[in-house]
Amino acid sequence: MLFVFAALADFILFVMHVAAIVIGEPAYLFLRAGKVMAEADARGETWPAILTGAISTVFLAWAIISYWAGTNKPLARWARYLMIGIGIVFLLRGGVIVLQLGGMTQFSDGEAPQMRDFIFSGSALFIGLLHLAAVFKDKPR
């Protein structure tokens, strides 16, 4: 069941990033993509949408891998190995919370971390642990 929850978490991130493309500048600012991306989107440039689309595609691929890893289908064992890497990526992203709590981070616009930044980092830690728990504790369906 943890495989399904990990896949669901990845899929939610995919949807959030697609929504950011649709919403545009306010979403980029809220999600801390930076003022450069937000301003470029406001000017009608396409590269923020392309970059966000690429990131959302990665999250969709991770959702598929996480779901597939929980099955007994061909290559599911290899998908579980990939899930270990995915979990590590999320843990590294979430580990930034240590620097945020220590006041050692700033964003590209010079702004200090806000509460949502701690929530984003904590969520990344949780999702990373979820992926690893699925691989090491859950049984494939």
C-alpha positions in Angstrom: 0.0 0.0 0.0 2.9 2.3 0.6 3.8 2.1 -3.1 0.4 3.5 -3.9 0.8 6.4 -1.4 4.3 7.2 -2.8 2.9 7.1 -6.4 0.0 9.4 -5.2 2.4 11.9 -3.6 4.4 12.0 -6.9 1.2 12.4 -8.9 0.0 15.3 -6.6 3.4 17.1 -7.3 2.8 16.5 -11.0 -0.6 18.1 -10.8 0.7 21.0 -8.7 3.3 21.8 -11.3 0.9 21.6 -14.2 -1.4 23.9 -12.3 1.5 26.3 -11.8 1.9 26.4 -15.6 -1.8 27.3 -16.0 -1.9 29.8 -13.2 1.4 31.4 -14.1 3.1 34.2 -12.2 1.3 34.0 -8.8 1.9 30.2 -8.6 5.6 30.6 -9.4 5.9 33.2 -6.7 4.0 31.0 -4.2 6.0 27.9 -5.0 9.2 29.8 -4.6 10.3 29.4 -8.2 11.8 32.9 -8.0 11.0 36.3 -9.3 13.0 35.7 -12.5 10.6 32.9 -13.5 7.5 34.8 -12.4 8.5 38.0 -14.2 9.4 36.0 -17.3 6.0 34.3 -17.3 4.3 37.7 -16.8 6.1 39.0 -19.9 4.8 36.0 -21.9 8.0 34.1 -22.2 7.7 30.4 -22.7 10.8 29.1 -20.9 9.1 29.0 -17.4 6.3 26.8 -18.7 8.8 24.6 -20.5 11.0 24.2 -17.4 8.0 23.6 -15.2 6.6 21.1 -17.7 9.9 19.2 -17.7 9.8 19.1 -13.9 6.2 17.9 -13.9 7.1 15.2 -16.4 9.7 13.9 -14.0 7.1 13.8 -11.2 4.7 11.9 -13.5 7.5 9.4 -14.4 8.2 9.0 -10.7 4.5 8.3 -10.0 4.5 5.6 -12.7 7.7 4.1 -11.4 6.4 4.1 -7.8 3.2 2.5 -8.8 4.9 -0.1 -11.0 7.4 -1.0 -8.2 4.5 -2.2 -6.1 3.5 -4.8 -8.5 4.8 -8.2 -9.5 5.0 -7.2 -13.2 8.2 -7.5 -15.2 10.9 -5.0 -14.3 9.1 -4.1 -11.0 12.3 -5.1 -9.1 14.2 -2.5 -11.1 11.6 0.1 -10.4 12.1 -0.6 -6.7 15.8 0.3 -7.2 14.8 3.5 -8.9 12.5 4.3 -6.0 15.5 4.2 -3.7 17.1 6.9 -5.8 13.8 8.9 -5.9 13.6 8.7 -2.1 17.2 9.9 -1.8 16.4 12.9 -4.1 13.4 13.9 -1.9 15.5 13.5 1.3 18.2 15.7 -0.1 15.6 18.3 -1.0 14.0 18.0 2.4 17.3 18.2 4.1 17.5 21.9 3.2 15.2 22.4 6.2 18.3 22.1 8.5 19.8 25.1 6.7 16.5 26.9 6.7 16.1 26.4 10.4 19.6 27.7 11.0 18.9 30.8 9.0 21.6 29.9 6.4 19.4 30.1 3.3 18.1 32.8 1.1 16.2 32.7 -2.1 17.4 34.1 -5.4 15.5 37.3 -4.7 17.3 37.7 -1.3 14.2 36.8 0.7 14.5 34.7 3.9 12.6 31.4 4.2 8.9 31.7 5.1 6.6 29.2 6.8 5.6 27.6 3.5 9.3 26.9 2.8 9.5 24.8 5.9 6.3 23.0 4.9 7.8 22.3 1.5 11.0 20.9 3.0 9.2 18.9 5.6 6.9 17.5 2.9 9.9 16.5 0.8 11.4 14.7 3.8 8.1 12.8 4.4 7.8 11.9 0.7 11.4 10.6 0.6 10.8 8.5 3.7 7.6 7.2 2.2 9.4 6.0 -1.0 12.1 4.3 1.1 9.6 2.7 3.5 7.7 1.4 0.5 10.8 -0.3 -0.9 12.1 -1.7 2.4 8.9 -2.4 4.4 6.0 -2.9 2.0 5.3 -6.1 0.0 4.5 -5.8 -3.8 0.9 -6.4 -4.8 
